[in-house]
């Protein structure tokens, strides 16, 4: 766990960079969080995916996997990888201020 | 009035629930819907490609695995109406239920990966995850004596997450025994960031892969298979060449789930309470095994451990009582590592696989290669047909994960 200043607000991130307390997140933090993921500028398409990610977490309690994200956002997996090259589910989850999507073992 | 219990699916979970409930409550009317006349011992499919058994040897008539009094309908499910409490079959019948048990497992979706069902499918690209694929791969393995064998997991979740690793170990031993190991390169390509997800087991298995000269390419998200060029292409443009491809295709829930409004999630698995195994979509719907959208492993051992919990809860539900039983995510599996050895892992949702012994201090060694574990894996098939499917509890191996006999790390919650 480490405290980090994002958009002037102190937030708690875990060792993998996911928000420990998703309530500390706000939309204004998106550009700065995205930059840390190497995503700059943030396009409208990025925002669409990030909002879906946040919405899924808030309604279902966990973020979706890449396949589920593609289905709920209507953004094809290939494009998701173009938008978030280092892994759409993980990167979009970090930027959306939610915990790591539950991977299946 | 007699309560109607309807079970969809005659795999491991469905058969266990039917047989247990038959004994626990003889008054209950139990009907199972399953199109296949045979029940397959799925772990056997791992051995078929190496000429150790045929598919037929791992199959038995489904009807004979069910206690008398369980009615079997050999047809397919068309859709479920969770509001009307009915199931429509493809033969045109509509069945009403008081409790529905979804046990239709996971379905392979090779068509969802671009190019996988291309010109090489069945020639030099196979899966051992279904009976026909496993039998076809046996022929290809028999004639393969040089080149690059690639084992590729496309994405999680998959059934039996250790099976692709076991396949790699068994292939290593197979080619060694045939004196062509130096002509064959074995490469394991996975979307995970290491060999397995659970840290201690992953480190152990990763070391074992290295010792056996099996290359691991992690974090590879297969986007396309180019079967005319014999290569895997990832979403971010990396490529892996193969001469023989053993693919573990994408998995989803059963197809009828998408015709059943409100029943499943985006990939047709059923949202389920991981402790009670009651679905989150309707109180009369319970889910066992791979069909559940849970983070527990999709494995036969899990369905077995769930069997005891789900049947207690179903009877409590029918009696209008609170659900008493809780599942802890317990899973255990023998991992074949080739050369007549295997290792055993035992874990649940909060405690990862650890070294030690199972089920107590003088039991089988955990996370360690041993001949005893290999014998355990072979003996397991007999236990499967004669104790597990009939729904007889196996002494010392219950739904709750044992912690005695495990290393001091056993109390480290992750």
Interface residues (C-beta under 8 A of the other chain):
Chain A: X60 X64 X65 X66 X67 X68 X71 X72 X77 X78 X81 X85 X87 X102 X103 X104 X105
Chain B: X155 X156 X157 X161 X196 X197 X198 X219 X221 X223 X235 X236 X250 X265 X266 X267 X271 X295 X296 X297 X298
